[in-house]
Amino acid sequence: MYVLIGGAGLVGLSLAQKLVELGHTISVIDIDPNACRYAREQVGAMAFEGSAVSTEVLLEAGIRKADALAAMLRSDALNLAMVTLAKHYGVPHILSRMRHPDFVEPLRLAGANHIISTVDLAVSTMVNAIEYPQVESMMHFEQGQIEVLKLSIPNNCYVVGRSVAEIAQDSRFPTGSLIIGYQPHPHEDLTIPNGSTVLEPDSTVLIVTKPGSLHQVIDFIEGCK
């Protein structure tokens, strides 16, 4: 895909780096010449020096052929302007960073398909890390309405030796939660389990659930026999 990123700050450059590693063609727009030079020389992206809300710069960067655009500028107002221009030029997939919740609806109305609140995500991640230190990682989807957590299976816990189907049918396993990934041992690949997959000690699971069920899921998985 050809992806345009507005803003070569830490978030914008990190996103560009990941997308380049995945094989996408990336162009970054920023007013800072040093940031543009870094994007070219260190990240491997194309870079256009200038304002990401300038139609001239956007057209030079190829906005008409972009498959996706990410507005990662320093203010919500600038991101809103970039999203509006991206919609005008027919970009099919538009993402925007958001700092203040007042901009959720304007960004959505302007055409943003995905709105990421970096402050909310950071705070939520830190709160979860404090409340649930046993969780190896946690991802948030749909503005925090869905959580995916990575959790190790202790040796003596209740779910060891039980199948995914048995766990799903257990009345204590929260409704709407699902085991979607399984890694038998640290050196093995993560797989998609089926109902007959049996959980082994020291294995790892990926579980999708709702925020209100997090504590219940963790207590169930870690419960001792």
PEWO-V995218 format. One record per run of one state. SS is the DSSP state (alpha for helix, beta for strand, coil for the rest). FROM is the first residue (numbers start at 0). LEN is the number of residues. If there is no record, write none. Layout:
SS:FROM:LEN  SS:FROM:LEN
This chain:
coil:0:1  beta:1:5  coil:6:3  alpha:9:12  coil:21:3  beta:24:6  coil:30:2  alpha:32:11  coil:43:2  beta:45:4  coil:49:5  alpha:54:6  coil:60:2  alpha:62:3  coil:65:2  beta:67:4  coil:71:4  alpha:75:13  coil:88:4  beta:92:6  coil:98:4  alpha:102:8  coil:110:3  beta:113:4  alpha:117:14  coil:131:3  beta:134:7  coil:141:4  beta:145:7  coil:152:4  beta:156:1  coil:157:5  beta:162:1  alpha:163:6  coil:169:8  beta:177:6  coil:183:7  beta:190:1  coil:191:6  beta:197:1  coil:198:5  beta:203:6  coil:209:1  alpha:210:12  coil:222:1  beta:223:1  coil:224:1
